[in-house]
Amino acid sequence: MGKLLALFPLITLFISLSIQGANQQLPSFSELAEASSPAVVNISSSKTVKGRNYGSRGFNDPFYDDFFKRFFGEPPSQGQREREVRSGGSGFIISRDGYLLTNNHVVDEADEIIVSLSDRREYKAELIGSDERSDLALLKIEADNLPVVKIGNSNQLKVGEWVVAIGSPFQLNFSVTAGIVSAKGRSIPNGSDSTYVPFIQTDVAINPGNSGGPLFNLEGKVVGINSQIYTRSGGYMGVSFAIPIDYAMDIVNQLKEGGSVARGWLGVSIQEVTSDFAKSLGMSVPKGALVSQVMPDSPAEKAGLQVRDVIVEFDGVEIVYSGDLPQTVGSVKPGSKIEAKIIREGKTKKIKIEVGQLPENFSVASASQGNKSNDLGIVVRELTFEERREIKIDHGVLITEVSPEGLAAQQGIRKGDIITYLLNERIRNTRDLSSAIEKAKENSDVAMIGIVRDGVQTFRSLKLTK
């Protein structure tokens, strides 16, 4: 017992030194936060929208509107009234003369944008340009000698590296959170063509209000723009995504020069190469992007790409996962002539491709370059091989958009429906549909249309003119 008591001071010293050593290994973010916060801003925007007026019920709520539509048809509207909708987010200043960056969804369709600095100065901001696909917006305020962030290099960012976010979660202005880089080059499609963005994944706590704020490395340089979170509850769940700053600054330069962004376009639908697919395609390793559809008159068709080709390299960049391809193609300047490496029937082949420009309306582009029926108010695309196999159908086109004012919506046709027949003609692709619509309009105002919904095919009469 005496020996143990004699060793106690040494044990205590060892534990103390161990704790001190561990503390020395952990970074301090205080200097970074103090130096960088002045260039981070809080953004609030407002817009006027029309909502239903339900009179004595006192409701003016989109959820309430949807509730009535689903269960009682059209709600008992007594007209529409205007109401102001406000939203908020974060941003950061990139030039002393007032240019700053944020997310597009923070200021989308805003009537007024107010930028608040950490010293409580407020300015009205002008929207210089925005890019919905990357969710970026460039703003300008009339001020000089502003504090600015240091721009880093997101390409040099490493998985496991410490990163820090500054923003205004839940309107708690200029909050600082920290974590590490979890992954790079993430593709997270969310309905807005964000497959073109090679997201940085982090475990930094990001919540509503952080959108558009900067992500710093330990040198105090911006390496990303906090954009999205993965959540089932509406709050932080340990996974967040940031737009790489290298990618963002290229967007900024294009917005400054021309007010719009040009991306490369190939004109194919793709899917992942599974182990089973790899075996059937004569591949030893499952990698690359499997071509499931080639759009008519697209750069891919002109270059000779075929369904079941596997793209394993594009412009010198290895394509490991299918999500790598859109990011790589999108970064290529339209009009560039590049070389792609493909695997076709087990043999490696190189082909030359002249990259096109991604159309403004990508949904229309996906529907074979504009197979949008202005009369019906729908956008369609052809089914992929995987979709055909899953729903056990060998023909049909998928409706990807339905205009609320269009004839199709008024007659109960929905997004996600599959058109299989029109005028007793089998619809195999978008060209078949366009041709059948024209024939139907020549012969009658009403045509029989076959629709597959939830795996069940039904036929109905479709009015083709107003």
TORLOPA-766136 format. One record per residue (C-alpha): residue in one letter; x, y, z. Coordinates in pm, whole numbers. Layout:
REM TORLOPA-766136
 type     c1     c2     c3
    A      X      Y      Z
...
END
This chain:
REM TORLOPA-766136
 type     c1     c2     c3
    M      0      0      0
    G    287    232     83
    K    450    166   -255
    L    122    246   -427
    L     92    574   -237
    A    448    657   -335
    L    362    601   -704
    F     45    813   -684
    P    221   1148   -759
    L    389    991  -1064
    I     57    852  -1192
    T   -108   1191  -1141
    L    179   1363  -1327
    F    151   1113  -1615
    I   -225   1168  -1648
    S   -178   1545  -1637
    L     90   1536  -1905
    S   -127   1307  -2121
    I   -420   1549  -2098
    Q   -194   1842  -2180
    G    -57   1654  -2480
    A   -407   1573  -2605
    N   -513   1935  -2563
    Q   -210   2050  -2759
    Q   -314   1826  -3050
    L   -666   1973  -3067
    P   -686   2294  -3271
    S   -812   2624  -3135
    F  -1066   2800  -3354
    S  -1086   3125  -3159
    E   -832   3321  -3367
    L   -987   3195  -3691
    A  -1337   3297  -3576
    E  -1221   3641  -3464
    A  -1033   3712  -3787
    S  -1292   3574  -4030
    S  -1630   3671  -3877
    P  -1628   4035  -3999
    A  -1646   3914  -4362
    V  -1939   3681  -4292
    V  -2286   3831  -4336
    N  -2644   3752  -4244
    I  -2889   3765  -4536
    S  -3264   3815  -4513
    S  -3490   3822  -4817
    S  -3859   3880  -4874
    K  -4101   3816  -5157
    T  -4470   3861  -5213
    V  -4680   3557  -5300
    K  -5047   3506  -5362
    G  -5229   3277  -5122
    R  -5587   3165  -5083
    N  -5811   3357  -4851
    Y  -6036   3122  -4656
    G  -6241   3395  -4489
    S  -6371   3304  -4144
    R  -6139   3004  -4121
    G  -5847   3244  -4109
    F  -5618   3007  -4295
    N  -5371   3116  -4557
    D  -5147   2813  -4563
    P  -5015   2599  -4853
    F  -5056   2286  -4637
    Y  -5420   2371  -4571
    D  -5468   2431  -4944
    D  -5318   2091  -5028
    F  -5534   1925  -4758
    F  -5856   2050  -4917
    K  -5745   1954  -5268
    R  -5660   1597  -5167
    F  -5974   1522  -4967
    F  -6246   1763  -5080
    G  -6142   1883  -5427
    E  -6096   2255  -5471
    P  -6108   2443  -5139
    P  -6379   2701  -5076
    S  -6171   2995  -5193
    Q  -6297   3350  -5155
    G  -6029   3494  -5379
    Q  -5659   3540  -5336
    R  -5463   3785  -5130
    E  -5099   3876  -5127
    R  -4872   3793  -4836
    E  -4506   3847  -4763
    V  -4277   3550  -4718
    R  -3939   3604  -4552
    S  -3637   3374  -4548
    G  -3284   3396  -4419
    G  -2938   3259  -4465
    S  -2571   3344  -4458
    G  -2309   3468  -4701
    F  -1957   3609  -4719
    I  -1784   3905  -4881
    I  -1533   3822  -5156
    S  -1427   4174  -5264
    R  -1376   4508  -5089
    D  -1614   4680  -5331
    G  -1912   4476  -5215
    Y  -1942   4147  -5404
    L  -2057   3857  -5190
    L  -2164   3495  -5229
    T  -2458   3297  -5092
    N  -2692   3015  -5196
    N  -2944   3072  -5471
    H  -3226   2928  -5261
    V  -3167   3197  -4996
    V  -3254   3480  -5239
    D  -3454   3302  -5509
    E  -3732   3527  -5650
    A  -3675   3778  -5370
    D  -3824   4128  -5401
    E  -3580   4267  -5145
    I  -3248   4139  -5009
    I  -3096   4284  -4690
    V  -2734   4212  -4595
    S  -2631   4258  -4231
    L  -2266   4278  -4126
    S  -2127   4170  -3791
    D  -2094   4537  -3686
    R  -2472   4576  -3743
    R  -2444   4778  -4063
    E  -2721   4690  -4310
    Y  -2734   4727  -4688
    K  -2981   4653  -4963
    A  -2823   4405  -5204
    E  -2851   4371  -5579
    L  -2865   4024  -5735
    I  -2591   4022  -6000
    G  -2657   3668  -6115
    S  -2756   3324  -5994
    D  -2717   2962  -6096
    E  -2991   2726  -5984
    R  -2801   2410  -6077
    S  -2513   2485  -5841
    D  -2735   2676  -5595
    L  -2510   2982  -5605
    A  -2596   3352  -5613
    L  -2370   3655  -5656
    L  -2482   3972  -5477
    K  -2350   4329  -5465
    I  -2384   4595  -5196
    E  -2284   4961  -5233
    A  -1996   4991  -4988
    D  -1618   5028  -4995
    N  -1324   4893  -4796
    L  -1522   4600  -4668
    P  -1363   4306  -4483
    V  -1314   4009  -4715
    V  -1250   3639  -4671
    K   -938   3464  -4795
    I  -1012   3222  -5078
    G   -851   2880  -5037
    N   -804   2577  -5263
    S  -1070   2308  -5223
    N   -877   2069  -5450
    Q   -607   2046  -5183
    L   -860   1967  -4910
    K   -809   1623  -4754
    V  -1055   1383  -4597
    G  -1016   1400  -4218
    E   -902   1763  -4223
    W  -1053   2007  -3973
    V  -1300   2264  -4111
    V  -1502   2545  -3952
    A  -1838   2697  -4047
    I  -1960   3046  -3958
    G  -2323   3137  -4018
    S  -2663   3212  -3871
    P  -2842   2886  -3786
    F  -3199   2944  -3666
    Q  -3125   3321  -3685
    L  -2853   3286  -3421
    N  -2620   3523  -3600
    F  -2248   3452  -3648
    S  -2239   3112  -3481
    V  -1922   2901  -3516
    T  -1925   2521  -3555
    A  -1640   2282  -3638
    G  -1583   1929  -3764
    I  -1389   1734  -4023
    V  -1414   1661  -4394
    S  -1598   1329  -4424
    A  -1570   1283  -4802
    K  -1511   1470  -5127
    G  -1674   1464  -5469
    R  -2017   1361  -5341
    S  -2299   1351  -5595
    I  -2635   1414  -5428
    P  -2914   1461  -5683
    N  -3205   1651  -5532
    G  -3419   1752  -5825
    S  -3219   2061  -5920
    D  -2943   1907  -6127
    S  -2701   1920  -5836
    T  -2531   1609  -5978
    Y  -2306   1863  -6150
    V  -2162   1974  -5814
    P  -1882   1767  -5652
    F  -1994   1834  -5294
    I  -1768   1829  -4989
    Q  -1925   1617  -4716
    T  -1852   1719  -4356
    D  -1976   1648  -4005
    V  -1982   2021  -3921
    A  -2313   2113  -3754
    I  -2514   2290  -4026
    N  -2877   2392  -3977
    P  -3137   2614  -4148
    G  -2983   2960  -4166
    N  -2629   2832  -4230
    S  -2706   2810  -4602
    G  -2466   3019  -4809
    G  -2214   3062  -4529
    P  -1841   2989  -4564
    L  -1655   2671  -4473
    F  -1298   2749  -4359
    N   -987   2538  -4330
    L   -753   2589  -4033
    E   -560   2852  -4228
    G   -871   3069  -4222
    K   -931   3030  -4595
    V  -1270   2953  -4749
    V  -1275   2606  -4904
    G  -1650   2564  -4945
    I  -1999   2714  -4925
    N  -2239   2538  -4690
    S  -2538   2439  -4896
    Q  -2731   2131  -4790
    I  -2791   1894  -4501
    Y  -2907   1537  -4485
    T  -3196   1526  -4242
    R  -3512   1337  -4151
    S  -3616   1583  -3885
    G  -3537   1921  -4041
    G  -3231   1964  -3819
    Y  -2869   1855  -3814
    M  -2804   1479  -3822
    G  -2428   1461  -3865
    V  -2405   1495  -4243
    S  -2377   1824  -4430
    F  -2261   1928  -4776
    A  -2064   2224  -4907
    I  -1996   2350  -5260
    P  -1618   2349  -5329
    I  -1485   2704  -5351
    D  -1283   2631  -5669
    Y  -1606   2527  -5840
    A  -1792   2827  -5695
    M  -1536   3086  -5807
    D  -1556   2959  -6165
    I  -1932   3018  -6145
    V  -1867   3367  -6004
    N  -1640   3458  -6294
    Q  -1898   3341  -6548
    L  -2178   3533  -6374
    K  -1968   3850  -6369
    E  -1876   3819  -6736
    G  -2201   3708  -6894
    G  -2466   3673  -6626
    S  -2511   3301  -6696
    V  -2322   2974  -6662
    A  -2226   2742  -6950
    R  -2173   2372  -6876
    G  -2068   2082  -7088
    W  -2336   1838  -7199
    L  -2316   1485  -7335
    G  -2680   1382  -7377
    V  -2695   1041  -7209
    S  -2878    877  -6922
    I  -2646    673  -6703
    Q  -2653    433  -6411
    E  -2412    259  -6178
    V  -2216    -48  -6291
    T  -2301   -323  -6044
    S  -2107   -647  -6003
    D  -2371   -833  -6202
    F  -2364   -575  -6480
    A  -1984   -589  -6488
    K  -1988   -966  -6543
    S  -2245   -945  -6822
    L  -2049   -666  -6989
    G  -1720   -855  -6974
    M  -1559   -628  -6713
    S  -1327   -756  -6442
    V  -1397   -461  -6207
    P  -1735   -283  -6163
    K  -1661     81  -6236
    G  -1759    362  -6473
    A  -2093    495  -6595
    L  -2324    260  -6784
    V  -2507    433  -7071
    S  -2876    343  -7047
    Q  -3005    596  -7301
    V  -2857    811  -7579
    M  -3062   1118  -7667
    P  -3131   1192  -8035
    D  -2913   1461  -8198
    S  -2701   1485  -7883
    P  -2320   1506  -7873
    A  -2319   1144  -7753
    E  -2518   1019  -8052
    K  -2304   1217  -8298
    A  -1989   1067  -8143
    G  -2124    713  -8176
    L  -2191    629  -7811
    Q  -2432    339  -7770
    V  -2660    198  -7502
    R  -2467    -51  -7281
    D  -2138    132  -7339
    V  -1949    193  -7013
    I  -1760    523  -6990
    V  -1450    465  -6776
    E  -1254    778  -6863
    F  -1356   1123  -6987
    D  -1112   1394  -7089
    G   -835   1221  -6896
    V  -1041   1188  -6576
    E  -1111    838  -6448
    I  -1481    763  -6402
    V  -1511    529  -6104
    Y  -1873    592  -6009
    S  -2154    700  -6239
    G  -2184   1027  -6043
    D  -1831   1120  -6151
    L  -1942   1162  -6513
    P  -2188   1455  -6485
    Q  -1941   1647  -6270
    T  -1659   1587  -6519
    V  -1866   1664  -6829
    G  -2016   1976  -6670
    S  -1670   2119  -6600
    V  -1566   2093  -6967
    K  -1609   2406  -7178
    P  -1885   2361  -7439
    G  -1738   2309  -7787
    S  -1428   2133  -7657
    K  -1319   1821  -7842
    I  -1215   1554  -7596
    E  -1136   1184  -7588
    A  -1335    931  -7389
    K  -1245    572  -7306
    I  -1530    324  -7312
    I  -1583    -49  -7271
    R  -1807   -199  -7538
    E  -1881   -572  -7539
    G  -1579   -639  -7320
    K  -1334   -441  -7536
    T  -1176   -106  -7454
    K  -1226    164  -7716
    K  -1146    535  -7745
    I  -1384    780  -7911
    K  -1370   1151  -7991
    I  -1653   1369  -7859
    E  -1733   1735  -7916
    V  -1898   1843  -7591
    G  -2221   2038  -7624
    Q  -2372   2301  -7397
    L  -2619   2196  -7131
    P  -2957   2351  -7224
    E  -3118   2597  -6985
    N  -3419   2369  -6937
    F  -3250   2041  -6855
    S  -3583   1863  -6811
    V  -3666   1939  -7170
    A  -3317   1831  -7274
    S  -3370   1503  -7094
    A  -3687   1458  -7293
    S  -3494   1435  -7618
    Q  -3425   1805  -7667
    G  -3762   1962  -7634
    N  -4030   1695  -7649
    K  -4250   1914  -7440
    S  -4610   1936  -7543
    N  -4709   2300  -7502
    D  -5072   2196  -7551
    L  -5070   1924  -7288
    G  -4826   2100  -7054
    I  -4602   1801  -6983
    V  -4236   1712  -7009
    V  -4145   1348  -7072
    R  -3839   1130  -7101
    E  -3773    777  -7215
    L  -3753    497  -6958
    T  -3414    358  -6870
    F  -3335    -11  -6902
    E  -3341    -46  -6523
    E  -3683    124  -6498
    R  -3830    -98  -6769
    R  -3706   -407  -6589
    E  -3830   -289  -6250
    I  -4185   -207  -6358
    K  -4194   -491  -6614
    I  -4285   -279  -6914
    D  -4125   -276  -7258
    H  -4250     63  -7383
    G  -4371    400  -7260
    V  -4241    745  -7166
    L  -4221    887  -6814
    I  -4384   1222  -6730
    T  -4126   1428  -6539
    E  -4311   1763  -6525
    V  -4676   1865  -6535
    S  -4775   2229  -6568
    P  -5065   2311  -6331
    E  -5228   2518  -6607
    G  -5186   2255  -6879
    L  -5451   2030  -7029
    A  -5292   1716  -6884
    A  -5308   1841  -6523
    Q  -5668   1952  -6566
    Q  -5759   1597  -6671
    G  -5589   1422  -6380
    I  -5256   1327  -6537
    R  -4970   1346  -6287
    K  -4594   1361  -6267
    G  -4465   1003  -6254
    D  -4734    862  -6485
    I  -4610    656  -6780
    I  -4777    712  -7118
    T  -4794    378  -7300
    Y  -5054    439  -7574
    L  -5207    727  -7764
    L  -5458    682  -8047
    N  -5414    303  -8030
    E  -5044    354  -8108
    R  -4778    210  -7882
    I  -4555    485  -7739
    R  -4196    362  -7730
    N  -4011    694  -7712
    T  -4062   1070  -7706
    R  -4073   1094  -8085
    D  -4361    846  -8094
    L  -4550   1064  -7849
    S  -4496   1386  -8045
    S  -4604   1215  -8367
    A  -4914   1062  -8205
    I  -5019   1398  -8058
    E  -4998   1565  -8399
    K  -5201   1287  -8562
    A  -5461   1300  -8288
    K  -5503   1677  -8320
    E  -5559   1642  -8696
    N  -5836   1384  -8654
    S  -6017   1474  -8335
    D  -6018   1692  -8025
    V  -6022   1384  -7802
    A  -5795   1076  -7804
    M  -5764    760  -7598
    I  -5449    754  -7387
    G  -5297    464  -7193
    I  -5146    550  -6854
    V  -4948    330  -6613
    R  -4975    453  -6254
    D  -4848    256  -5955
    G  -4794    -45  -6179
    V  -5153    -49  -6310
    Q  -5241     45  -6668
    T  -5566    228  -6740
    F  -5713    400  -7045
    R  -5892    730  -7048
    S  -6013    997  -7288
    L  -5778   1292  -7325
    K  -5894   1628  -7455
    L  -5620   1773  -7676
    T  -5740   2131  -7717
    K  -5883   2394  -7488
END
